[in-house]
Amino acid sequence: MSSPRVVVVHRRTEFEELLARHATRGQAEFFLASRGRSLDDVEALHHTVDNSVRLVQRAIPADWRRAQVERQELSRFVFGPEDVVAVIGQDGLVANVAKYLDGQPVVGFNPAPLTYMGVLVPHGAGQAGGLLHAAVDGTARVLERTMLEAVSDDGQRLVALNDIYVGQPTHQSARYTLTVGGVTERQSSSGIVVGTGTGATGWCASLRRAQAPRLPLPAPADATLAWFVREPWPSPSTQADLLAGLLAEGEPLVVRVESDSLVVFGDGMESDRVSLTWGQELTVRRSARTLRTVL
């Protein structure tokens, strides 16, 4: 039996991005200073994040295999079925990696608790040793977070952890026919958002406040999904009665496209999207996959 492999996932800090763009620290400092910002805070956060990455790496036993992947490389990285994934950064980084996993445990580490919320990255880097061993041994407490998927009639598929958006790439008016809960309605809106309980504290929470304040949002492990239509426009040919609701376990939300081009993307990653054209049909429902986060 091969030794365990820990995959450390991180993303470039703002300091690293500034250096890549401006070549030297001095030029980056001048760029920020000319806009009333200081490089010191950016650099301090970089060192905090870098220190957390080093602490997690040092916690991996010497006889275990290891790999490191940056956020931009995720689409090209191949995760193994026995991997343990250590994510160091913001909550959004966990959502970014979720679509590439299939049952591997994820341990989220928050390098800057005073800066990042940390719902999906609840642990400090100093806890890495015990958490990684527990994940490998199968003794870690794990939350099976519901995920959702969108599948087009030509076989394109997209999986997300927080939410899926369907609409125009410009977020302008999209025309489509929506079928949900046995009801069909022709609509023109700025898009549809379907979210999980994990995404209920993000985009869905904002939409609920405007669209359906009394709608109970699901918990992270619930099988139900929440859906919202953004700014539906009533006209002689379109309606605006289907505004928001919940999808029970297995219940689909179906969209038939009536625009030249609509896009579908998950967790805010517009660059990783499905493109649809007139007459195509899209089905959004709960995914059979879950994200296993270590508590």
C-alpha positions as CSV (number, residue, x, y, z in Angstrom):
1,M,0.0,0.0,0.0
2,S,1.4,3.4,-1.0
3,S,1.9,6.1,1.5
4,P,-0.7,8.8,1.9
5,R,-0.5,12.0,-0.3
6,V,-1.4,15.4,1.0
7,V,-2.1,18.0,-1.7
8,V,-1.6,21.6,-0.4
9,V,-3.7,24.1,-2.3
10,H,-3.1,27.8,-2.0
11,R,-3.3,30.9,-4.2
12,R,-1.0,33.7,-4.9
13,T,-1.2,36.6,-2.5
14,E,-1.9,40.2,-3.5
15,F,1.8,40.9,-2.8
16,E,2.9,38.2,-5.2
17,E,0.5,39.4,-7.9
18,L,1.9,42.9,-7.5
19,L,5.5,41.7,-7.8
20,A,4.5,39.7,-10.9
21,R,2.9,42.8,-12.5
22,H,5.4,45.4,-11.5
23,A,8.7,43.3,-11.4
24,T,10.2,44.9,-8.3
25,R,9.1,45.7,-4.8
26,G,9.9,49.3,-5.2
27,Q,7.8,49.7,-8.3
28,A,4.9,47.9,-6.6
29,E,5.3,50.2,-3.6
30,F,5.2,53.3,-5.8
31,F,2.1,52.0,-7.6
32,L,0.2,51.6,-4.3
33,A,1.5,54.8,-2.8
34,S,0.3,56.8,-5.8
35,R,-3.2,55.5,-5.0
36,G,-3.1,56.2,-1.3
37,R,-2.3,52.7,-0.2
38,S,0.7,51.2,1.6
39,L,2.6,48.1,0.6
40,D,3.4,47.3,4.2
41,D,-0.1,45.8,5.0
42,V,-0.1,43.8,1.8
43,E,3.4,42.5,2.5
44,A,2.5,41.6,6.1
45,L,-0.5,39.6,5.0
46,H,1.7,37.8,2.4
47,H,4.1,36.8,5.2
48,T,1.2,35.6,7.4
49,V,-0.2,33.4,4.6
50,D,3.3,32.1,3.6
51,N,4.0,31.2,7.2
52,S,0.8,29.1,7.3
53,V,1.7,27.3,4.1
54,R,5.1,26.4,5.6
55,L,3.6,25.2,8.9
56,V,1.2,22.9,7.1
57,Q,3.9,21.6,4.9
58,R,6.2,20.9,7.9
59,A,3.3,19.0,9.5
60,I,3.2,16.4,6.7
61,P,5.2,13.3,7.8
62,A,8.5,12.8,5.9
63,D,7.4,9.3,4.7
64,W,4.1,10.7,3.2
65,R,3.9,11.8,-0.4
66,R,3.0,15.5,-1.0
67,A,2.1,17.9,-3.8
68,Q,1.4,21.6,-4.0
69,V,-0.9,23.3,-6.4
70,E,-1.7,26.9,-7.0
71,R,-5.3,28.1,-7.7
72,Q,-4.6,28.9,-11.3
73,E,-3.3,25.3,-11.9
74,L,-6.3,23.4,-10.4
75,S,-7.9,22.7,-13.8
76,R,-4.7,20.9,-14.9
77,F,-4.0,19.0,-11.7
78,V,-5.1,15.4,-11.2
79,F,-6.3,14.6,-7.7
80,G,-6.0,10.9,-6.7
81,P,-8.9,9.1,-4.9
82,E,-6.8,8.6,-1.8
83,D,-5.6,12.2,-1.5
84,V,-6.1,14.4,1.5
85,V,-6.5,18.0,0.4
86,A,-5.2,20.9,2.6
87,V,-6.5,24.2,1.6
88,I,-4.8,27.3,2.9
89,G,-6.6,30.6,2.3
90,Q,-10.0,32.1,2.0
91,D,-13.4,30.2,1.9
92,G,-13.6,30.9,-1.8
93,L,-10.5,28.7,-2.4
94,V,-12.3,25.7,-1.0
95,A,-15.2,26.3,-3.4
96,N,-12.7,26.6,-6.3
97,V,-11.2,23.2,-5.6
98,A,-14.5,21.5,-4.8
99,K,-15.4,20.9,-8.4
100,Y,-12.2,18.9,-9.0
101,L,-12.8,16.5,-6.1
102,D,-14.8,13.3,-5.6
103,G,-14.9,12.3,-2.0
104,Q,-11.4,13.3,-0.9
105,P,-11.4,14.9,2.6
106,V,-10.6,18.7,2.7
107,V,-9.0,20.3,5.6
108,G,-9.3,24.1,5.5
109,F,-6.7,26.3,7.2
110,N,-7.4,30.1,7.8
111,P,-4.0,31.9,7.7
112,A,-5.6,35.3,8.7
113,P,-8.7,34.9,10.9
114,L,-8.9,38.7,11.4
115,T,-9.1,39.1,7.6
116,Y,-10.9,36.1,6.3
117,M,-14.3,34.7,7.5
118,G,-13.2,31.1,7.7
119,V,-16.5,29.2,7.4
120,L,-14.8,26.6,5.1
121,V,-11.3,27.1,6.5
122,P,-12.0,26.9,10.3
123,H,-8.6,25.6,11.4
124,G,-5.3,27.2,12.3
125,A,-2.1,26.0,10.6
126,G,-0.7,24.9,14.0
127,Q,-3.4,22.2,14.1
128,A,-2.3,20.6,10.8
129,G,-0.5,17.6,12.2
130,G,-3.4,16.1,14.1
131,L,-6.0,17.0,11.5
132,L,-4.0,15.5,8.6
133,H,-3.4,12.2,10.6
134,A,-7.1,12.0,11.5
135,A,-8.1,12.6,7.8
136,V,-5.8,9.8,6.6
137,D,-6.9,7.4,9.4
138,G,-10.5,8.1,8.7
139,T,-11.1,9.2,12.3
140,A,-11.7,12.9,11.5
141,R,-15.2,14.4,11.9
142,V,-16.4,15.2,8.4
143,L,-19.4,17.3,7.1
144,E,-20.8,16.1,3.8
145,R,-21.6,19.4,2.1
146,T,-24.3,19.3,-0.6
147,M,-23.1,20.3,-4.1
148,L,-25.2,21.1,-7.2
149,E,-24.8,20.5,-10.9
150,A,-26.0,21.9,-14.2
151,V,-26.3,19.6,-17.2
152,S,-27.1,20.8,-20.7
153,D,-29.0,18.7,-23.3
154,D,-25.7,18.3,-25.3
155,G,-23.9,16.8,-22.3
156,Q,-22.0,19.8,-20.9
157,R,-21.8,19.6,-17.2
158,L,-20.8,21.9,-14.4
159,V,-20.5,21.2,-10.7
160,A,-20.4,23.8,-7.9
161,L,-20.3,24.1,-4.1
162,N,-22.0,27.4,-3.4
163,D,-24.2,28.4,-6.3
164,I,-24.7,28.3,-10.1
165,Y,-25.7,31.3,-12.2
166,V,-27.6,31.1,-15.5
167,G,-27.9,34.2,-17.6
168,Q,-26.3,36.6,-20.0
169,P,-22.5,36.9,-19.7
170,T,-23.1,40.7,-19.3
171,H,-25.7,40.1,-16.6
172,Q,-28.2,42.0,-18.8
173,S,-31.7,40.7,-19.7
174,A,-31.8,37.0,-20.6
175,R,-34.9,35.3,-22.2
176,Y,-35.8,31.8,-21.3
177,T,-38.6,29.5,-20.2
178,L,-38.3,28.3,-16.6
179,T,-39.9,25.1,-15.3
180,V,-39.8,24.5,-11.5
181,G,-42.2,22.7,-9.2
182,G,-44.4,21.6,-12.1
183,V,-45.0,25.3,-13.1
184,T,-43.6,26.8,-16.4
185,E,-43.2,30.5,-17.0
186,R,-41.6,32.5,-19.8
187,Q,-39.3,35.1,-18.3
188,S,-36.9,37.9,-19.1
189,S,-34.5,38.6,-16.2
190,S,-30.9,39.3,-15.3
191,G,-30.4,35.6,-14.5
192,I,-31.2,32.7,-12.2
193,V,-29.2,31.7,-9.2
194,V,-29.5,28.2,-7.6
195,G,-27.6,27.7,-4.4
196,T,-26.8,25.2,-1.7
197,G,-26.8,25.5,2.1
198,T,-23.0,26.3,2.0
199,G,-23.8,29.1,-0.4
200,A,-26.7,30.4,1.8
201,T,-24.4,32.9,3.5
202,G,-23.2,34.4,0.3
203,W,-25.1,35.4,-2.9
204,C,-28.2,33.5,-1.9
205,A,-28.5,35.5,1.4
206,S,-28.4,38.7,-0.5
207,L,-31.0,37.6,-3.0
208,R,-33.3,36.3,-0.3
209,R,-33.3,39.7,1.4
210,A,-34.6,41.3,-1.8
211,Q,-36.7,38.5,-3.3
212,A,-38.1,36.3,-0.5
213,P,-37.2,37.4,3.0
214,R,-39.3,34.6,4.6
215,L,-37.8,31.8,2.5
216,P,-35.9,29.4,4.8
217,L,-32.5,28.7,3.4
218,P,-31.0,25.2,3.6
219,A,-28.2,24.1,5.9
220,P,-24.9,22.9,4.4
221,A,-25.7,19.2,4.5
222,D,-29.4,19.6,3.5
223,A,-30.5,17.9,0.3
224,T,-32.6,20.9,-0.7
225,L,-31.5,23.8,-2.9
226,A,-32.6,27.4,-3.0
227,W,-33.3,29.2,-6.3
228,F,-33.9,32.9,-7.1
229,V,-34.8,34.8,-10.3
230,R,-32.9,38.2,-10.4
231,E,-35.1,41.1,-11.5
232,P,-37.7,39.4,-13.6
233,W,-39.4,41.8,-16.0
234,P,-43.2,41.4,-16.7
235,S,-44.2,42.3,-20.3
236,P,-46.8,41.2,-22.8
237,S,-44.8,38.1,-23.5
238,T,-43.0,37.4,-20.2
239,Q,-44.2,36.9,-16.6
240,A,-42.6,37.5,-13.2
241,D,-44.5,35.2,-10.8
242,L,-41.8,32.6,-10.3
243,L,-39.4,34.5,-8.1
244,A,-37.8,32.2,-5.5
245,G,-38.2,28.8,-3.8
246,L,-36.7,25.6,-2.7
247,L,-35.9,22.4,-4.7
248,A,-36.6,19.2,-2.8
249,E,-34.1,16.4,-3.0
250,G,-34.0,15.2,-6.7
251,E,-36.2,18.0,-7.9
252,P,-34.9,19.8,-11.0
253,L,-35.0,23.3,-12.2
254,V,-35.2,23.4,-16.0
255,V,-34.3,26.3,-18.3
256,R,-35.0,26.4,-22.0
257,V,-32.9,29.1,-23.7
258,E,-34.6,31.8,-25.8
259,S,-31.6,34.1,-26.3
260,D,-28.8,33.9,-28.7
261,S,-26.3,33.1,-25.9
262,L,-26.6,32.3,-22.2
263,V,-23.8,31.2,-19.9
264,V,-23.7,29.0,-16.9
265,F,-20.9,29.2,-14.2
266,G,-20.5,28.2,-10.6
267,D,-19.0,29.8,-7.5
268,G,-18.2,33.0,-9.3
269,M,-15.8,31.4,-11.7
270,E,-16.9,33.0,-15.0
271,S,-13.9,31.8,-16.9
272,D,-15.0,28.2,-16.3
273,R,-18.4,28.2,-17.9
274,V,-20.9,26.3,-20.0
275,S,-22.3,28.2,-23.1
276,L,-25.8,27.7,-24.4
277,T,-27.7,28.9,-27.4
278,W,-31.2,29.3,-28.6
279,G,-33.4,26.2,-28.0
280,Q,-31.0,24.4,-25.7
281,E,-32.2,23.1,-22.4
282,L,-30.4,23.1,-19.0
283,T,-31.2,21.1,-15.9
284,V,-30.0,22.2,-12.5
285,R,-30.3,19.8,-9.5
286,R,-28.5,18.5,-6.5
287,S,-25.3,16.6,-7.5
288,A,-24.6,13.1,-6.4
289,R,-21.2,14.3,-5.3
290,T,-20.6,16.0,-1.9
291,L,-17.7,18.0,-0.5
292,R,-16.2,16.3,2.6
293,T,-14.8,19.0,4.9
294,V,-13.0,18.1,8.1
295,L,-14.5,19.8,11.1
